[in-house]
């Protein structure tokens, strides 16, 4: 519905592993940080960086089930610099660490 939000979402989906900041995303879509945050929250129901964190875990979960990649490799592909930070984020959203979650799905 909103071309700026659509563009932002497309960028986040296409480049999930990039080191995004609110400023970088806003610059790419041609809005101020506050304008993008306001539009994004209104349409999506959460701020862009929160959406990105959730999307990264969703993509990682898919990779964990559908590939034989290591947890570190999956973490790096979705934008985490360390396995530890990825594990904390994954556990927060999925209620289990990635290795445990993976074993329960395959």
N, C-alpha and C positions, 0 to 999 in steps of 0.2 A: 504493500500500500504506500509505503514511503520510499522513494528512490534512494535516499541517503542510508536508511536503515537496511534496505535490501543490498546495497553495495557493501556496507560494512559486514553484513552477515556473509555475503559471498566471499569477501576477503578472508574472514576468519575461517570459513569452511575450506577454502582452497589452500590457505597457508597456515594451517593449524599449528605447525611447529615453529613459526616465526616468533621472535621475541617482541610481541606486541606491547605497546603502551597505549593509554587512552589518547595521548597526544599524537602518536604516529597514526593510529587508526583514524582519528578525526581529520588529520591532514590529508590522508589518502582519499577520504570521501568528500573533502572540501567544506567541512563545518568546524566550528569551534568545539572544544571538548565538552563544554556544558550543553551546547545545542544538540550534539550527537547523543550525549547521555540522556537528555530529556526525551528526545524522540524515541530512542531505543527502549528506555524504560516504559514509556507510554504504550508502545506496540508489543514488546516482547515480555515485559513484566519484570525485568531485572536489568542491571547495568551491563554494558558490553563486556567488561572484564570478568564478571561473574558468569555470563553466558559462555565466554571463551573457556573458562575453567571447567565448566560442565561439559562443553562440547569435546574438550581434550580427553576427558575421562570416558566419554561415550566412544570416541574413536579408539582410544586405547583398549577398552573392553572388547570391542569388535576385533582388534588385532590379536589380543590375547587368546581369544577363542578360535580365530581363523588362521593363525600362523604359528610357526614354531620359533618366532623371534624371542630373544631373551627379554626379560622385564626391563633391563637397562636400555636395550635397543628400542623397545616400544616407548619408554619414557622419553628418550631423546627425540624420537620422531614426532611426538606430540608437544614438544617444547619444554620439557623439564631437563634441567642441567644435571640433576642427581637422581639416583634411584630412591634415595631416602625421601626427598621432597615429593616425588611422584607417589610413593607408597602412602605417605601421609594424606595426600589429596585424594587418592583412589579410595582409601579406607574411609575417609570422611563421607564420600558420596555413595560408595557401594557397600558399606558396612563390613568390609573384609579386605585384608591386604590382597594385592594383585595375584600373588602366587596361590593363595588359598582360594580366591575367587575363580581363578583359572582351573584349578583342579576340580572344583565342584561343577564346572560347566563342560568338561571334556571327558 
